Amino acid sequence: QFHVVQCSIKRLIHAFLCLIFSHEIDLKLKRDCCNKAAVITREGIVSQISTLNGLPVSSAGRKYCWKVLTWRMQKNHLNNSSPEREITTWTPENYLRLTHLRDENYAIVILNRPINLEEKFVVELWNSGQIRHTVDGGTDRWMEFARKCTCEREIRNPDLITGDFDSINPETLQHMESLGCEIIRTPDQNETDFTKALRHLVPRLAAHGVQNVIALADTSGRVDQIMANINTLFKAHSFAPGIRIFILSRDSLSWLLAPEHHHIIDIPQRFLRQKLWCAIVPIGHKCVVTTKGLKWDMTDQTIQFGGLVSSSNTYSGTDTVHITSSDHVLWCMGIKVE
């Protein structure tokens, strides 16, 4: 009899150790581990479990069973109010190293802002894009950059040019037309040229199997344009679902994090060594944020304008940052391109 009880406890412990290390666990699975249905009560015991793998389960075993179940439920929030989030991984290094760009699948958009990134990097970023798109006055910016470029590589022409064309030089527009570039006029003044550009870009992304967009837009000077670009990220979430849109400037990379995901951001080792800055910014509303991997982590922290905003943060030293939030937030990070 002692041997039977000993085997029962050993098998019980083995079964629940397997559960502890499992990533897909729910109460049904726990109940099905037993030959009879488990009824979990608030008194701290598991009643009506009489056998496990054909052997009797002692009272002590039932109590241990309850203890492990309770810990596991608390650990993994296995209840209806805390559903599992979809894991989304971000690898910004893929767009910040020359050696990685050719392996990526993305569209490049040039907005009407100065191009201040390193010349060699910008040319590779442009030429390696599956779709090359300039927006209104951004076409002039690109033409000037290409004219002054000292690199020996051929610079490809834009595939698409959009805008209301109130800021582009008419001669530039005529030149692009002569090169056979697709030109689309977007006169609607209720949206920015960036937003309208994305609306026309989205169907072309689908046709090319592209899910990533890098918008080149230096953040210096016009605060109103900076805010308008961020607003475009929010608007694009509705008309371009599943498309990752990054705003790249000389010293930062920014994008929107959706609330229904558990975001994991891979941080390059060189950023950790240089202790570059990062930030999580709520826009237009408050939200509750939990992070792991930042120097100043947050746990169920409410962030909002007029309250706490996680600016001038940095990394704890680990090579990943984990973020969940109750609403959309803007993730910004200082960068160094190579």
N, C-alpha and C positions, 0 to 999 in steps of 0.2 A: 504493500500500500504506500509506503514511504517513497518507493521508486516511482510509482505512478504519479504521485503528487509532485515529485521533483521534476519529472519529465514534463508535466503539465506547465509548471512555472517556467522552465527553460524554453519551452515552445512558445509560451505567451510572450516572454521577453524577446525572443527572436522575432516574432511576428511584429511586435510594436517597434523594435529597432528598425525593421524594414520600413515601417510607416514613417518614422521620424526622418529618414533620409529620402523619402519620396517627395517629388515636387508636385504630384497630382493626387491630392488626398481629399476625400470628402467623407461625410458620416456614413453614406451608403457602403463605401468600401470597408470602413471599420466594422460595420455591422455584419457584412458578408464574410468577414474573417472567421466568424463563429457559425456553428451549425444551427444555432437558434438565434433569432433576432435579438439584438442588444437594445435594451431600454435604459437610456441614461437618465438618471434622476438627479435632482438638486441636492440630495443628501450625501452625495459623494461616493456612491457605489454604482456599479453596473449590475443590475439585476437581470435575471433570466438568462445569464450566460452559464450554461451547465457543462458544455464540452467545447474543447478546442482540439481539432484534429483527432477526435474520438476519445480524448482523455479528459477527465474531470478537471474543472477549474476551481481552485479553493477560494475562500472568502478574501484572503490576502491578495490573491491574484486578481480578483474583481476590483478591489480597491486600487491596486497598481494600474489596472487597465483604465480606470476613471482618471487617475492622476495624469497619465500620459496623454489621454484624449484631451483633457482640459488644457494642458500645456500646449499641445499641438494646435488646438483651435485658437488660442490666444496668440500664438506665434505667427500663424498664417492668416488670421482674420477669416476663418472659415465660417462666415455667416452671410446672410442675405444683404446686410447693409454695407459690406466691404467686399465687393466682387474683385476677382483677379483682374489686374490691368494688363493690357497688351504691352509687351516690351518692345520699345523702339530704340535702336542703336544708332548713334551718330558718330561719324569718323571724320572730323573736320580736316585732319591732316591730309586726306586724299585730295583736297583742293588747295593745299598750301605748299605742296612740294612739286617741283618741276618733274621729278621722276615718276610721280603718280598720276599726273593729269591725263596722259594718253590712255590710261586704263579706265578712266571714268566716263560715265555716260551722262552728259548734262548739256543744257543750253546756256549761252552767255548773253547777258543783256547789258548794254552800255547806256547809262542815264546821263543826263546833262549836268555832269559834275566833273571837276578836274580829275585826270588820271595820274595818280601820284605813286602808284606801285612801281616796282623795279621793271624796267623795260623788257628784259628777257622773260620774266615771269608772265607779264601781260600778253606778250606775243604767243607764248605757249598756251596760256589759258584761252585765248581767242581762237587760235588755230585748231586746238584739240576739241572744241565744242562741237556737238552734233548740229546745233542750230546757232547761228550768229545773228544777233538782233540789236540794232541801234534804235534809240528812241528820240525823235525830234532833234533838239540841239545836241544830243549825245552823238549824233552822226558827225557834226562838226568837230566835236572833241576827238572822235576816233580818227577822222581824217587828219587832224593836226598831229596827233600822236604818231600815226603811220608815216606822215611826211617827215617828221623829225627822227624817226627810228633809225638807229645806226646798226641794228642787227642785220645779218646777211640772209636771214630766212625770208621767204616770200610771205606776205601777209594777205590772208584771204579776204575777199569782199564780204560785206554783210549779205545774209540770206533774206533778211526782212527788215524793213524800216517802217515804223508807225509814228503817229503823232498828229496833233492839229496843225503842226508846221508853222507855229507862230514864232519859233526861236531858231529854226534851221536857216542857214544861208541858202537863198534860192539857187545859187550856182552849185552848191553842194548837192542839192536835191536833183538838179538836172544831170549832174555828173553821175549820180547813183542810178538814175533812170537809164542813162546810156550804157551802164555796165550790166543792165538786166536784173538789178535787184528788185525784189517784190516790194512795192510801196503801197501802204494802206493809210488813208487819211481817216483820222478819228476826231471829228469836230466837237463831240459832246463835251461841254464844259462842266458837267456835274461830277466828273471823275478826273483824276490826274492822268497824265500821259503814261505813267508807270502802270497804273491799274488797267487802263485801256490796252496797253501793250500786252499785259499778261492774258487778258481776255482773248486776244487774237493769237497769242502764242500757244495756249492750252491745246487746241485741236491739233496743232502741228507737233506738240510733244507726244500726243497719243500715236500719231502716225509714225513717229520715229522711235517709239518705245522709250521715251525719255521721261524721267520722273524728278530730275533735279534741275533747278534754275539758279544760276549765280548772277546776281545783279551787281554790277560794278558802280558804286556810288560813294564817293568820298563824303565823309560826314562833316567837313569843315564848312563854316560860313553860315548857310541858310538853315536856321533852326526850324522854320516852318516846313521846309522841304524834308528835313529829317523826320519830323512828326508825320508828314504826309506819306512818306515811304513806309513807316511803321504801320500806319493805317491801311495801306495797301496789303501788307502781310495779313492783317486781320480779315480784310474783305476777301482776299484770295482763298482763305480757308473754306469759304462757302462755294465759290465757283471753280476752284481748282483742288478738290479734295484728293489727298494722296500725293500731291506735288510738293516737294521740298524746295522752299525758296529761301536763299541766303542773300544777305546784303553784305558785300565785301568792300572794305575801304582799306586805306593804307595801313591802318593799325588795329582794325577790329573786324570781327565776323559776327553777324547777328542773325537769328532766326526765331520763329515762333514755336513754342512747345504747347501741344494740345493737352487738355485735361484728362482725356480718357486713356492716357498711356503712362507707362513707367519708362522714363527716358534714361538711357545710359549713354553718356558722352565720353568718348575716348579722348584723353588729354595727352598730347605729345610730351615725351620726356623733356624735351628742351624747354617747353613752357613751364614745366614744374621746376626745372633748374633755375630759370629766369624769374620765377615767381610772378608771372604775368597776371594781370587783373581779370576778373570776370564779374558778371552781374546778373541778377534775376529781377526783372522789372515788370510790375503789374501795370497794365494800361487801361484806364477808364473804369476800373472796378477793383474791388478787393478780392483776394483769393487766399486760400490756405495752402501752404507749401511745406513739403518735407524734402530734405536733401541729405546726401551722404557723399563725402569726398571734398567738401569745402573747408577752408580754415574756420569759417564761421557758419557751421551747419545750422539748419532750422528743422524743428520737429513740430508739425501741425501749427506752424507760425502764420499768422495773418499778416499779409503785406498789402499796402495800399498807399496811394498818394495822400499826404496828410498824416501818415503813420510811418511804419517801417518800410523801407525799400532796400533791398540787398544790393547796394552799389559798392564799388571798390573792394569786393571780396577777392579771394584768391584760393589756391588749392591746398588741401591738407598734406599732399605728398603722394597720394595714391593716383594711379593712372586712369581712373574712371570717376565720373561724377554721376550720381543717381538723383533724379528729380521727379517728384510727383506733385501735381497741383490740382486745385479744385476748379480752376479756370485757365484760360490762355495766359501765358506769361512770355515775355521777351527774354531770351537768353543772349547775352553779349559776352564776347571774350576777346582779350587782347591777343594779337597774333604777331608772328614773324614768319614771313614767307621765305622759302629756300628753293 
